[in-house]
């Protein structure tokens, strides 16, 4: 059993290097490793908060229907109590998926590539060299976490079902890998931007956005041409 710096426990002793399918080549170094924040993942990917509100409305409606049909308060409470275990089970499943997804995911940024080890039951590792990354973005979620989508260059594609939930929403035909709910997301995005620009021999300059969402989104350009762009 291994525990990484963000407090998540991972059971992958078979890995030659933590979060990687094979040892890094000589001269390549890890700049950052981390996993999604399961709390932010639960809220923004598995929508636990929205589900809780939805099920609360259903419970209130169920009790209201009983009262409307002439039932007693005790009968309404009983009707709600009979439904409550199913609601708690559904919320528990969503929370459990968020926790398992965070525990089994490791994102790695080296000075040459991005690697994503994902999968709850079947582990998959996606190796994305900087030469195959056409652009990347950043969107803040939560207080300091962020999503970092990666647009692949040329005809390179990964099937959306293989990536989910580590994929940019609604990009189905040409799926975009995404580092989801990364703690200190803006800092991680800057690490990626600097490493990507150095590997490609380009200068990345942050540009402040003027839209209302500017404090939450950031765009990076290289030599006047946008390569690292705002997330959606």
C-alpha positions as CSV (number, residue, x, y, z in Angstrom):
1,X,0.0,0.0,0.0
2,X,1.3,3.5,-0.9
3,X,0.2,6.9,0.3
4,X,1.0,9.9,-1.9
5,X,1.4,13.5,-0.6
6,X,-2.3,14.4,-1.1
7,X,-3.4,11.9,1.5
8,X,-5.0,9.4,-0.9
9,X,-4.2,5.7,-0.4
10,X,-3.4,3.7,-3.5
11,X,-2.8,0.0,-3.8
12,X,-0.6,-0.4,-6.8
13,X,2.6,-2.1,-5.6
14,X,3.1,-3.6,-9.0
15,X,3.9,-0.3,-10.6
16,X,7.6,0.2,-11.3
17,X,7.2,3.8,-10.4
18,X,4.2,5.3,-8.6
19,X,1.5,6.2,-11.1
20,X,3.5,5.1,-14.1
21,X,3.5,1.9,-16.1
22,X,7.2,1.8,-16.5
23,X,10.3,3.7,-15.1
24,X,11.0,7.1,-16.6
25,X,13.7,7.3,-19.2
26,X,17.0,8.7,-18.1
27,X,16.9,12.5,-18.1
28,X,13.1,12.8,-17.7
29,X,11.8,14.0,-14.3
30,X,8.5,14.2,-12.6
31,X,7.3,17.8,-12.0
32,X,4.0,17.1,-10.3
33,X,1.9,14.1,-9.3
34,X,-1.6,14.2,-7.8
35,X,-5.1,12.8,-7.7
36,X,-8.6,14.4,-7.8
37,X,-10.1,15.9,-4.7
38,X,-12.9,13.4,-4.0
39,X,-15.1,16.1,-2.4
40,X,-14.9,18.4,-5.4
41,X,-15.3,15.3,-7.7
42,X,-18.4,14.3,-5.8
43,X,-20.0,17.8,-6.3
44,X,-18.9,18.7,-9.8
45,X,-18.6,15.3,-11.6
46,X,-21.0,13.0,-9.8
47,X,-23.3,15.8,-8.8
48,X,-24.0,14.6,-5.3
49,X,-25.3,18.0,-4.2
50,X,-27.8,18.2,-7.1
51,X,-28.9,14.6,-6.4
52,X,-29.4,15.4,-2.7
53,X,-31.6,18.4,-3.6
54,X,-33.5,16.3,-6.2
55,X,-34.2,13.5,-3.8
56,X,-35.1,15.9,-1.0
57,X,-37.8,17.4,-3.4
58,X,-39.1,13.9,-4.1
59,X,-39.3,13.1,-0.4
60,X,-41.2,16.3,0.3
61,X,-43.5,15.7,-2.6
62,X,-44.2,12.1,-1.4
63,X,-45.2,13.3,2.0
64,X,-47.2,16.1,0.5
65,X,-49.2,13.7,-1.7
66,X,-50.1,11.6,1.3
67,X,-51.4,14.6,3.2
68,X,-53.2,15.9,0.1
69,X,-55.0,12.5,-0.2
70,X,-56.3,12.9,3.4
71,X,-53.5,10.9,5.1
72,X,-52.3,11.8,8.6
73,X,-49.0,13.3,9.5
74,X,-47.9,10.0,10.8
75,X,-48.7,8.3,7.5
76,X,-46.8,11.0,5.6
77,X,-43.7,10.5,7.8
78,X,-44.0,6.7,7.3
79,X,-44.2,7.1,3.5
80,X,-41.1,9.3,3.6
81,X,-39.2,7.0,5.9
82,X,-39.9,4.0,3.6
83,X,-38.3,5.9,0.7
84,X,-35.4,7.4,2.6
85,X,-33.2,4.2,2.5
86,X,-33.3,4.1,-1.3
87,X,-32.3,7.8,-1.4
88,X,-29.4,7.3,1.0
89,X,-28.3,4.3,-1.0
90,X,-28.2,6.3,-4.2
91,X,-26.3,9.1,-2.6
92,X,-23.9,6.6,-1.0
93,X,-23.2,5.0,-4.4
94,X,-22.4,8.4,-5.9
95,X,-20.1,9.3,-3.0
96,X,-18.5,5.9,-3.2
97,X,-17.7,6.3,-6.9
98,X,-16.1,9.7,-6.2
99,X,-13.9,8.3,-3.5
100,X,-12.9,5.2,-5.5
101,X,-12.2,7.4,-8.6
102,X,-9.9,9.6,-6.5
103,X,-8.1,6.7,-4.9
104,X,-7.4,4.9,-8.1
105,X,-6.4,8.0,-10.2
106,X,-2.9,9.4,-10.5
107,X,-2.1,12.3,-12.8
108,X,1.6,12.9,-13.6
109,X,3.3,15.8,-15.3
110,X,6.9,15.3,-16.3
111,X,9.1,17.6,-18.3
112,X,8.1,15.7,-21.5
113,X,4.5,14.4,-21.1
114,X,1.3,14.0,-19.1
115,X,0.4,10.6,-17.9
116,X,-3.0,9.6,-16.6
117,X,-3.5,6.3,-14.6
118,X,-7.3,5.9,-14.3
119,X,-9.9,3.2,-13.8
120,X,-11.6,1.8,-10.7
121,X,-11.9,-1.9,-11.8
122,X,-9.6,-2.0,-14.8
123,X,-6.6,0.4,-14.7
124,X,-5.7,2.2,-17.9
125,X,-2.7,4.4,-18.4
126,X,-2.8,7.2,-21.0
127,X,0.6,8.5,-22.0
128,X,0.4,11.9,-23.7
129,X,3.7,13.3,-24.9
130,X,3.8,17.1,-25.2
131,X,4.3,16.7,-28.9
132,X,0.8,15.2,-29.1
133,X,-0.9,17.9,-27.0
134,X,-2.1,20.8,-29.2
135,X,-3.6,22.8,-26.4
136,X,-4.7,22.8,-22.8
137,X,-6.9,24.8,-20.6
138,X,-7.9,25.5,-17.0
139,X,-11.2,26.0,-15.3
140,X,-11.4,26.6,-11.6
141,X,-13.9,24.4,-9.6
142,X,-14.5,24.7,-5.9
143,X,-12.3,27.0,-3.8
144,X,-8.9,26.1,-5.3
145,X,-9.4,22.9,-7.4
146,X,-9.4,23.0,-11.2
147,X,-10.1,21.0,-14.4
148,X,-7.3,20.9,-17.0
149,X,-8.6,19.7,-20.4
150,X,-6.0,18.6,-23.0
151,X,-6.7,18.8,-26.8
152,X,-4.8,16.2,-28.7
153,X,-3.0,17.1,-31.9
154,X,-3.8,15.7,-35.4
155,X,-5.8,12.5,-35.7
156,X,-4.9,11.2,-32.2
157,X,-8.1,10.1,-30.4
158,X,-9.1,8.3,-27.3
159,X,-12.7,7.0,-27.0
160,X,-14.8,9.0,-24.6
161,X,-16.0,5.9,-22.6
162,X,-12.4,5.0,-22.0
163,X,-11.7,8.4,-20.5
164,X,-14.8,9.2,-18.5
165,X,-14.9,10.8,-16.0
166,X,-11.5,12.1,-17.0
167,X,-12.8,13.7,-20.1
168,X,-14.0,17.2,-21.0
169,X,-17.8,17.2,-20.9
170,X,-19.8,17.1,-24.2
171,X,-16.7,16.5,-26.4
172,X,-17.8,13.1,-27.6
173,X,-16.7,12.8,-31.2
174,X,-13.1,14.0,-30.4
175,X,-12.7,13.4,-26.7
176,X,-10.4,15.6,-24.7
177,X,-8.6,14.0,-21.7
178,X,-9.0,16.1,-18.6
179,X,-7.3,16.3,-15.3
180,X,-10.4,16.5,-13.1
181,X,-10.8,18.5,-9.8
182,X,-7.0,18.8,-9.3
183,X,-6.1,20.4,-5.9
184,X,-4.3,23.8,-6.4
185,X,-5.5,23.6,-10.0
186,X,-4.1,27.0,-11.1
187,X,-0.7,26.1,-9.8
188,X,-0.7,22.8,-11.6
189,X,-1.9,24.4,-14.8
190,X,1.1,26.8,-14.6
191,X,3.5,23.9,-14.1
192,X,2.0,22.2,-17.2
193,X,2.1,25.5,-19.3
194,X,5.8,26.1,-18.4
195,X,6.8,22.4,-19.1
196,X,4.9,22.3,-22.3
197,X,6.4,25.6,-23.6
198,X,9.9,24.6,-22.7
199,X,9.6,21.3,-24.4
200,X,8.2,22.9,-27.5
201,X,10.6,25.8,-27.5
202,X,7.9,28.4,-27.1
203,X,7.1,31.2,-24.6
204,X,3.8,31.0,-22.8
205,X,2.4,34.3,-21.5
206,X,-0.7,34.5,-19.3
207,X,-3.4,36.8,-20.6
208,X,-6.1,38.1,-18.3
209,X,-9.7,37.6,-19.6
210,X,-12.2,40.4,-19.6
211,X,-15.3,38.2,-19.3
212,X,-17.2,38.1,-16.0
213,X,-15.7,34.7,-15.4
214,X,-12.1,36.0,-15.7
215,X,-11.1,35.3,-12.1
216,X,-12.0,31.7,-12.6
217,X,-10.5,31.1,-16.1
218,X,-7.1,31.7,-17.6
219,X,-5.7,31.6,-21.1
220,X,-2.1,31.1,-22.2
221,X,-0.7,32.0,-25.6
222,X,2.6,31.3,-27.2
223,X,4.1,33.7,-29.7
224,X,0.8,35.3,-30.4
225,X,-0.9,32.0,-31.2
226,X,-3.2,30.5,-28.5
227,X,-1.9,27.1,-27.5
228,X,-3.1,26.9,-24.0
229,X,-6.6,28.2,-23.8
230,X,-9.4,28.7,-21.3
231,X,-11.5,25.7,-20.3
232,X,-15.2,25.5,-20.9
